[in-house]
Amino acid sequence: MVDIDIQIPAALDPFAEVDSGAPGVKEYVHIRIQQRNGKKSLTTVQGLKKDYSYEKILKDLKKEFCCNGNVVQDKELGKVIQLQGDQRKKVANFLVQAGLVKKEHIKIHGF
């Protein structure tokens, strides 16, 4: 008999959790727009790190863009920042310039 010593590599599990301190490997910051009534719209930001103070970020966003907003606690999504109006591109630029998120970790959704 012939002894064959073959090692079969372990299967890669694509659904395994990836431990990474930086946002990005799986975690994106999602910036969406929701249509309200008529021409009114709402911009939502979700997926920021839990370490950040959402209230301070919201305060700076409101001051920078001259709009109102609030932080909403969602069961599935965690904390979500809501802003009045279509502020998607402005929020993305703000987050990159403030150094909170890298540009490649931002996903803008909507029209």
Secondary structure, DSSP 4 states (H G I P E B T S, - for coil): -------PPPPP-TTS----SSTTSS--EEEEEEE-STT-EEEEEE---TTS-HHHHHHHHHHHHT--EEEEEETTTEEEEEEES--HHHHHHHHHHTTSS-GGGEEE---
